[in-house]
Amino acid sequence: MSEATESTGMTQEEALRQAEALVGEALREAETRCSVLGHYISDCESKGARTSAWSVAIRELRMLQDYRAGLLHRRGLIQEAIEYPVGEPPMKRPLPPAPSRDAHRVQQQIQIRARQR
């Protein structure tokens, strides 16, 4: 446990869950702003008004999309850390059954028949 979590009495999992909530909130805010900018840009384009404000909105939207991608990456890392705590190996999940060769043959036959028509 790090000094920060020791001083607050917070477990590592609680800190990760709090971080996940904060990232989720930031994602919602970024997505809301992206939506507003998208509507503004669309309105400008439909009116043929590609002004400097339109250019600023385009740049802001691109920056927000990059920011959102970073937040999504962070959230994935946080969720992975919650699912697989340090020192615990990931649970082994059973492999899905191998696909049947018969199903593949039926699919090939259907495709061949469709080509012959």
C-alpha positions in Angstrom: 0.0 0.0 0.0 1.4 3.4 -0.9 1.9 6.3 1.6 -1.1 8.2 0.1 -3.5 5.3 0.7 -2.0 4.6 4.2 -2.5 8.1 5.4 -6.2 8.2 4.2 -7.0 4.7 5.3 -8.2 3.9 1.7 -7.5 0.5 0.2 -5.9 0.2 -3.2 -9.2 -1.0 -4.6 -11.1 1.9 -3.2 -8.5 4.3 -4.7 -8.9 2.6 -8.0 -12.7 2.8 -7.9 -12.5 6.5 -7.0 -10.1 7.0 -10.0 -12.5 5.1 -12.2 -15.4 7.3 -11.1 -13.4 10.4 -11.8 -12.3 9.2 -15.2 -16.0 8.3 -16.0 -17.1 11.8 -15.0 -14.4 13.4 -17.2 -15.4 11.1 -20.1 -19.1 12.2 -19.8 -18.0 15.9 -19.7 -15.8 15.5 -22.7 -18.5 13.6 -24.7 -21.0 16.2 -23.9 -18.7 19.0 -25.1 -17.9 16.9 -28.2 -21.6 16.6 -28.9 -22.2 20.4 -28.6 -19.2 21.1 -30.8 -20.4 18.5 -33.3 -23.8 20.2 -33.6 -22.2 23.6 -33.9 -19.9 22.5 -36.7 -22.7 20.7 -38.5 -24.9 23.8 -38.3 -22.1 26.0 -39.6 -21.4 23.6 -42.5 -25.1 23.3 -43.4 -25.3 27.1 -43.7 -22.0 27.3 -45.6 -20.5 29.4 -42.8 -16.9 28.2 -42.4 -15.8 31.1 -40.2 -12.9 31.4 -37.8 -15.2 30.3 -35.0 -15.9 27.1 -37.1 -12.2 26.5 -37.4 -11.7 27.0 -33.6 -14.5 24.5 -33.0 -12.9 22.0 -35.3 -9.6 22.3 -33.5 -11.2 22.0 -30.1 -13.2 18.9 -31.2 -10.0 17.2 -32.4 -8.2 18.0 -29.1 -11.2 16.7 -27.2 -11.3 13.5 -29.2 -7.6 12.9 -28.4 -8.3 13.7 -24.7 -11.3 11.3 -24.7 -9.1 8.5 -26.3 -6.6 9.0 -23.5 -9.4 8.8 -20.9 -10.7 5.6 -22.4 -7.2 4.1 -22.2 -6.8 5.2 -18.6 -10.2 3.7 -17.7 -9.2 0.4 -19.3 -6.0 0.3 -17.3 -7.9 1.1 -14.1 -10.5 -1.6 -14.8 -7.7 -4.1 -15.5 -6.0 -3.1 -12.2 -9.3 -3.6 -10.3 -10.0 -7.0 -12.0 -6.4 -8.3 -11.5 -4.9 -7.0 -8.3 -1.1 -6.9 -7.9 0.2 -10.3 -7.0 -2.8 -12.2 -8.2 -2.6 -13.9 -11.6 -5.5 -13.5 -13.9 -8.2 -16.2 -13.6 -7.9 -18.8 -16.2 -11.0 -18.8 -18.3 -12.0 -21.9 -20.3 -11.4 -21.7 -24.0 -14.4 -21.6 -26.3 -15.1 -24.8 -28.1 -13.3 -25.2 -31.5 -15.5 -24.4 -34.4 -17.1 -27.4 -36.1 -15.6 -28.3 -39.5 -19.1 -29.2 -40.7 -20.3 -25.6 -40.2 -17.4 -24.3 -42.4 -18.3 -26.8 -45.2 -21.9 -25.8 -45.2 -20.9 -22.2 -45.4 -18.6 -23.0 -48.4 -21.3 -24.9 -50.1 -23.8 -22.0 -49.8 -21.2 -19.6 -51.1 -20.4 -21.8 -54.1 -24.1 -22.3 -55.0 -24.6 -18.5 -54.8 -21.8 -18.0 -57.3 -23.1 -20.6 -59.8 -26.5 -18.9 -60.2 
